């Protein structure tokens, strides 16, 4: 990885759960830290059964973790099974004059720690600061469709075309964005999303997925 001779604007959009955070989610890592895995699994079962939607799920974890502290969040984040090479990828993107963003439906109190690795933007479901003394605003909880809206806001802000954007994801929550953009890299994805992706990466280092993304962008630039 290194600087290119020509600075061309691109936007790299990353999912967090299951993508950067390999085989896990922010909620799982926080629940593991707090000893509330059984309660979280029960909520996930309700979500999978369709009796709890995204906003209802967030309301339940807001209630479950009302005594959550910033220290517990930081410990959960530090213990997470992150892909290797994240900071290096962010540094390379920035060195090229490009932009990186994370869009996740998980809580912002966890996701915003990714700013320390060099991402330009982290957009996540908005929660009050822990410990939770304020109510959760359901309007701040993201859905899969919001990923497209936020990606478009970022694209317009940077004056880019859709062909100058690339998305990285792992599950069907990323499907709306993968259908919206042509440059997509599935990262250790289930077969449903892998079938939608332009390229499919399997491994433990984000640099490998990033190399595939760069090949897509190079091919798009070379196309007549």
C-alpha positions in Angstrom: 0.0 0.0 0.0 1.2 3.5 -0.7 0.5 6.9 -2.3 -0.6 7.1 -5.9 0.8 9.7 -8.3 -2.7 11.1 -8.9 -5.1 11.9 -6.1 -8.5 10.7 -7.2 -11.4 11.0 -4.8 -12.9 7.8 -3.6 -15.2 6.9 -0.6 -14.7 3.6 1.2 -17.8 2.6 3.3 -17.4 -0.1 5.9 -19.9 -2.1 7.9 -18.7 -2.9 11.4 -20.5 -6.0 12.9 -19.2 -9.1 11.2 -17.0 -7.1 8.8 -14.4 -5.1 10.8 -15.5 -7.0 14.0 -15.0 -10.5 12.7 -17.6 -13.1 13.7 -19.1 -10.9 16.4 -21.1 -7.8 17.0 -20.8 -4.7 19.3 -23.8 -6.0 21.3 -22.3 -9.4 21.8 -19.0 -7.9 23.0 -20.8 -5.5 25.4 -23.0 -8.3 26.7 -20.0 -10.5 27.2 -18.3 -7.8 29.2 -21.4 -7.2 31.3 -22.4 -10.9 31.8 -25.7 -10.4 30.0 -25.3 -12.9 27.1 -28.4 -14.9 27.9 -30.6 -11.8 27.9 -29.0 -10.6 24.6 -29.5 -14.0 23.0 -33.2 -13.9 24.0 -33.5 -10.5 22.4 -31.8 -11.8 19.2 -34.2 -14.7 19.1 -37.2 -12.3 19.2 -35.6 -10.2 16.5 -35.0 -13.3 14.3 -38.6 -14.3 14.8 -39.8 -10.9 13.7 -41.5 -10.0 17.0 -38.9 -7.3 17.7 -37.8 -4.7 15.1 -34.5 -2.8 15.0 -35.8 0.1 17.0 -37.5 -2.2 19.5 -34.3 -4.2 19.9 -32.3 -1.0 20.6 -35.0 0.1 23.2 -34.5 -3.3 24.9 -30.7 -3.0 25.2 -31.1 0.6 26.4 -33.2 -0.8 29.2 -31.0 -3.9 29.8 -27.8 -1.9 30.0 -29.0 1.2 31.8 -26.0 1.1 34.2 -23.4 0.7 31.4 -20.3 2.8 31.9 -17.8 4.2 29.4 -15.1 2.0 31.0 -17.1 -1.1 30.3 -17.7 -0.1 26.7 -14.0 0.6 26.2 -13.1 -2.8 27.6 -15.6 -4.5 25.4 -14.2 -2.7 22.4 -10.6 -3.6 23.2 -11.5 -7.3 23.7 -13.3 -7.6 20.3 -12.1 -9.9 17.6 -11.1 -7.1 15.1 -9.6 -7.8 11.7 -6.0 -7.1 11.4 -4.7 -4.2 9.4 -7.6 -1.7 10.0 -5.4 1.2 11.0 -3.1 0.6 8.0 -6.0 0.6 5.5 -7.3 3.8 7.0 -3.9 5.4 6.7 -3.5 4.3 3.1 -6.9 5.7 2.2 -6.1 9.0 3.8 -2.6 9.2 2.2 -4.3 8.9 -1.2 -6.6 11.9 -0.5 -9.6 9.5 -0.2 -12.2 9.1 2.5 -13.3 6.3 4.8 -16.5 5.9 6.7 -18.2 3.3 8.9 -22.0 3.0 8.8 -23.4 0.6 11.4 -26.8 0.0 13.0 -25.0 -0.8 16.3 -24.8 1.8 19.1 -22.6 4.9 18.6 -21.2 4.6 22.2 -19.3 1.5 20.9 -18.7 2.4 17.2 -17.2 5.8 17.8 -14.1 4.2 19.2 -13.2 3.4 15.6 -12.4 7.0 15.0 -9.2 6.3 16.9 -8.1 4.0 14.0 -8.3 6.7 11.4 -11.8 6.5 9.9 -13.0 9.9 8.8 -16.6 9.3 9.7 -18.5 6.8 11.9 -22.3 6.9 11.7 -24.2 4.6 14.1 -27.4 4.4 16.0 -27.6 7.3 18.4 -27.8 6.4 22.1 -27.6 8.8 25.1 -24.2 8.8 26.8 -23.8 5.8 29.2 -24.8 5.4 32.0 -28.3 5.9 30.5 -30.1 8.7 32.3 -31.8 10.0 29.2 -34.4 8.1 27.1 -33.6 6.6 23.7 -34.9 8.5 20.7 -36.2 5.8 18.3 -35.6 8.2 15.3 -31.8 7.9 16.0 -31.8 4.1 15.5 -30.6 3.1 12.0 -32.1 0.5 9.7 -30.5 -1.3 6.7 -32.2 1.2 4.4 -30.5 4.1 6.2 -27.1 2.9 5.0 -28.0 3.9 1.5 -29.3 7.3 2.7 -26.1 8.0 4.7 -23.8 6.8 2.0 -25.5 9.2 -0.4 -25.1 12.0 2.0 -21.4 11.3 2.3 -21.0 10.9 -1.5 -22.7 14.2 -2.2 -20.6 15.9 0.6 -17.4 14.8 -1.0 -18.6 15.6 -4.6 -18.2 12.0 -5.8 -20.2 9.7 -8.2 -21.5 6.3 -7.2 -18.7 4.8 -9.3 -16.2 6.5 -6.9 -17.7 4.6 -3.9 -16.9 1.1 -2.6 -18.8 -0.8 0.1 -17.5 -3.5 2.4 -20.0 -5.7 4.3 -20.9 -9.2 5.5 -24.6 -9.8 5.9 -28.1 -9.0 4.5 -28.2 -5.8 6.5 -25.7 -4.6 3.9 -27.8 -5.7 0.9 -29.6 -2.4 0.2 -26.2 -0.7 0.0 -24.7 -3.5 -2.1 -27.6 -3.2 -4.5 -27.2 0.5 -4.7 -23.4 0.5 -5.5 -21.5 -1.3 -8.2 -18.2 -1.5 -6.3 -18.8 -4.0 -3.4 -16.6 -6.4 -1.5 -18.1 -9.1 0.7 -15.9 -9.7 3.8 -16.3 -13.2 5.3 -20.0 -12.9 4.2 -22.8 -15.3 4.2 -23.7 -16.6 0.8 -26.7 -14.3 0.4 -24.5 -11.2 0.4 -21.6 -12.8 -1.3 -23.9 -13.5 -4.3 -24.6 -9.8 -4.5 -21.0 -8.6 -4.2 -18.7 -7.8 -7.0 -15.8 -9.5 -5.2 -15.6 -11.9 -2.2 -12.9 -11.8 0.5 -12.2 -14.5 3.1 -9.6 -14.0 5.7 -8.4 -12.1 8.8 -6.7 -9.0 7.4 -8.6 -6.0 6.1 -5.7 -5.3 3.8 -6.8 -8.3 1.7 -10.3 -7.0 1.2 -9.0 -3.5 0.6 -6.7 -4.8 -2.2 -9.8 -6.3 -3.9 -11.5 -3.0 -3.6 -8.6 -1.2 -5.2 -8.8 -3.6 -8.1 -12.4 -2.7 -8.6 -11.6 1.0 -8.6 -8.7 0.6 -11.0 -10.9 -1.4 -13.4 -13.6 1.2 -13.2 -11.2 4.0 -13.9 -9.7 2.2 -16.9 -13.1 1.4 -18.4 -14.1 3.5 -21.5 
